Amino acid sequence: MSPAADVAEDGAPRSVLGRALGVLGAFTDASPELTLSDLVTLTGLPPATAHRIVAELVGWGALERVGRGRYRIGLRLWRIGALAPAARTLREAALAPMQDLAAVTGHVVHLVVRDGYRALFVERLPGREELTVRSRVGRDMPLHASGPGKVLLAHAPAAFVEELIARGLPRLAPGTITDPAALRAALDGIRRSGHCLSREEMTEGTASVAAPVVGADGTVVAALGVVVPVGAALPPYVPAVKVAAATASRNLGSRPPR
């Protein structure tokens, strides 16, 4: 059967699996909790069908009830996602150096990968000092609006960068770069220096230092960064961040250039 045969004229999937995936796909970072009515509206499913699928997903653990009439993604689905070989290998390679960096700096440490046009946070270690940050594991943000995201963007193909710019550069915080020429210049600087210094680009009141994590094939597969108060001097954090990123890279099988 062709893929088109599994889709109705209104674009809704006909198969049970397709409908279940449609329900799960309705949850986003902006809408982590949804009601049954929300799911009916977002998926186009009949209420009875949506109710049956949601009940089965809850029973299996892919969804969980939150209060009265609201649902969110369940832990069982998260555990399965964590088994993905690439993500698991990356997290295992980066965890020890991230722990060292968090211990040395006392601040939040992030591990971020590129997911389409977004920066996806795959690991986050808390700091000793309280600092309000937007990040959490599983959350995604615009690539241009954070230090780790800009590190990933700096090592992406030029055509990809231009596509991202054409899509628009929304402002998240006072320091977010929204001018295409300024972003291109910032990415050039990251490639030359091997790190990124960022102030109030993702969250007001915070700054960050980030560096690339390189895989065994020599490509940048992630970015590792530390988040500090906006008034902190950033250059002193650069060596520690670069050491952590380099250690994670070695753990992945990357070798420094001769």
C-alpha positions in Angstrom: 0.0 0.0 0.0 1.4 3.4 -0.9 1.8 6.1 1.8 -1.0 8.1 0.2 -3.4 5.2 0.7 -3.0 5.6 4.5 -4.0 9.2 4.4 -7.6 10.4 4.1 -8.7 13.2 1.8 -8.5 15.7 4.7 -4.9 14.7 5.4 -5.6 12.7 8.5 -3.9 9.3 8.7 -6.2 6.3 8.4 -4.1 3.7 10.2 -4.3 3.2 13.9 -0.5 3.7 14.2 -0.7 6.9 12.1 -3.4 8.3 14.3 -1.6 7.4 17.5 1.6 9.1 16.2 -0.6 12.1 15.3 -1.8 12.3 18.9 1.8 12.1 20.2 3.0 14.6 17.7 0.4 17.2 18.8 2.5 17.7 22.0 5.1 20.4 21.6 7.5 22.4 23.8 4.9 25.3 23.6 2.1 22.9 24.5 3.4 20.2 26.8 0.0 19.5 28.3 -3.2 19.1 26.2 -6.8 18.2 26.9 -8.8 15.7 24.9 -10.6 18.6 23.2 -7.2 20.1 22.3 -6.2 16.8 20.7 -9.4 16.5 18.7 -8.8 20.0 17.3 -5.1 19.5 16.6 -5.4 16.0 15.0 -8.8 16.3 13.3 -9.8 12.9 14.8 -13.4 12.2 15.8 -13.8 12.6 19.6 -14.6 8.9 20.2 -11.5 7.9 18.2 -9.3 10.4 20.0 -10.6 9.2 23.4 -9.9 5.5 22.6 -6.4 6.2 21.3 -5.6 8.4 24.3 -6.8 5.8 26.7 -4.6 3.1 25.0 -1.6 5.4 25.1 -2.2 6.2 28.8 -2.5 2.5 29.5 0.8 1.7 27.7 2.6 4.6 29.4 3.2 6.8 26.3 0.9 9.5 27.9 0.0 10.3 31.4 -2.9 12.2 33.0 -2.0 15.5 34.6 -4.8 16.6 36.9 -8.4 16.6 35.6 -8.7 16.1 31.8 -5.1 17.0 30.8 -2.4 14.8 29.4 1.3 15.0 28.8 4.0 12.7 27.3 4.7 9.7 29.6 8.0 8.5 31.1 7.9 5.2 29.2 8.1 7.0 25.9 11.0 9.1 27.2 12.9 6.0 28.4 12.5 4.4 24.9 13.8 7.6 23.3 16.8 7.6 25.6 17.8 4.2 24.1 18.5 5.7 20.7 22.1 4.7 20.0 23.4 8.1 18.9 21.9 10.0 21.7 22.9 7.4 24.3 26.5 7.2 23.1 26.8 11.0 23.1 25.4 11.4 26.6 27.6 8.7 28.0 30.6 10.3 26.4 29.8 13.8 27.6 28.4 13.0 31.1 31.7 12.8 33.1 33.3 16.0 31.6 30.0 17.8 32.1 30.0 16.7 35.8 33.5 18.0 36.1 32.6 21.3 34.5 29.6 21.7 36.7 31.7 21.0 39.8 34.4 23.4 38.8 32.1 26.3 37.8 29.2 25.7 40.1 26.8 26.6 37.2 24.3 24.9 34.9 25.9 22.8 32.1 24.2 21.9 28.8 24.7 19.4 26.1 22.9 20.4 22.9 22.5 18.8 19.4 21.0 20.2 16.2 17.5 18.9 15.4 16.4 20.4 12.1 16.4 24.2 12.6 16.3 23.9 16.3 18.8 23.3 19.2 17.7 20.3 21.2 18.9 20.0 24.9 19.7 16.4 25.5 21.4 16.8 28.9 21.4 19.4 31.6 23.2 19.4 34.9 22.2 21.8 37.6 24.6 24.2 39.3 25.2 25.0 42.9 23.9 28.6 42.4 20.3 29.4 41.6 20.0 30.8 38.1 16.8 31.0 36.0 17.3 29.3 32.6 14.8 28.3 29.9 16.4 25.0 29.1 15.4 21.5 30.2 16.1 18.1 28.7 14.0 17.5 25.7 13.3 21.2 25.1 14.3 22.8 21.8 15.1 26.4 21.0 16.0 28.4 17.9 19.6 27.7 16.9 20.6 31.4 16.6 19.4 32.3 20.1 21.9 30.5 22.4 25.6 29.9 22.7 25.5 26.2 22.1 23.0 26.7 19.2 25.3 29.2 17.5 28.2 26.7 17.9 26.2 24.1 16.0 25.1 26.7 13.4 28.7 27.8 12.9 29.6 24.2 11.9 26.5 23.6 9.7 26.6 23.8 5.9 26.5 27.4 4.5 23.3 26.6 2.6 21.6 25.5 5.8 22.6 28.7 7.6 21.1 30.8 4.7 17.9 28.7 4.9 17.6 29.3 8.6 18.2 33.1 8.1 15.5 33.1 5.5 13.1 31.6 7.9 13.5 34.6 10.2 15.5 35.3 13.4 13.1 35.8 16.2 14.2 37.6 19.4 14.0 35.6 22.6 15.9 38.0 24.9 17.6 41.4 24.7 20.8 40.0 23.3 19.4 37.7 20.6 21.0 38.3 17.3 18.3 39.1 14.8 20.4 40.8 12.0 21.6 38.3 9.3 24.9 40.1 8.8 25.6 40.2 12.5 24.8 36.5 12.8 27.1 35.6 9.9 29.9 37.6 11.6 29.3 35.9 14.9 29.5 32.4 13.3 32.7 33.3 11.6 34.1 34.3 15.0 33.1 31.0 16.5 34.8 29.1 13.8 38.0 31.0 14.3 38.1 31.0 18.1 36.6 27.5 18.7 34.1 28.8 21.2 31.1 31.1 21.6 30.6 33.8 24.2 26.9 34.7 24.5 25.0 37.3 26.7 21.3 37.4 27.2 20.5 35.7 23.9 18.2 32.9 25.2 17.3 34.1 28.7 17.5 37.6 30.2 20.0 37.8 33.0 22.2 35.0 31.8 25.4 34.5 29.7 27.1 31.4 28.4 30.3 29.9 27.1 30.0 27.0 24.6 32.4 24.8 22.6 31.9 22.1 19.9 31.9 18.3 20.6 33.5 16.5 17.6 32.6 12.9 16.7 34.9 10.1 15.4 34.3 11.2 11.8 35.6 14.7 12.5 32.2 16.5 12.3 30.7 18.6 15.1 27.9 16.4 16.7 27.0 18.5 19.7 27.8 21.6 21.7 28.7 21.8 25.4 28.2 24.9 27.4 28.0 26.5 30.8 25.4 29.2 31.8 26.5 32.0 34.2 25.1 35.3 35.5 25.1 38.0 32.8 27.5 40.2 34.8 30.2 37.5 35.0 33.4 37.8 33.1 33.3 35.1 30.4 36.9 34.5 29.2 37.9 32.8 32.4 35.4 30.0 31.7 36.7 29.3 28.2 39.5 26.9 29.1 37.3 24.8 31.3 34.5 24.6 28.7 37.0 23.7 25.9 38.6 21.0 28.1 35.2 19.5 28.8 34.2 19.5 25.1 37.5 18.1 24.1 37.2 15.3 26.6 33.7 14.4 25.4 35.1 14.4 21.8 37.9 12.0 22.7 35.4 9.8 24.4 33.5 9.6 21.1 36.7 8.6 19.3 37.7 12.0 17.9 41.4 12.6 17.6 43.0 16.1 17.7 44.5 17.4 14.5 48.2 16.8 14.1 
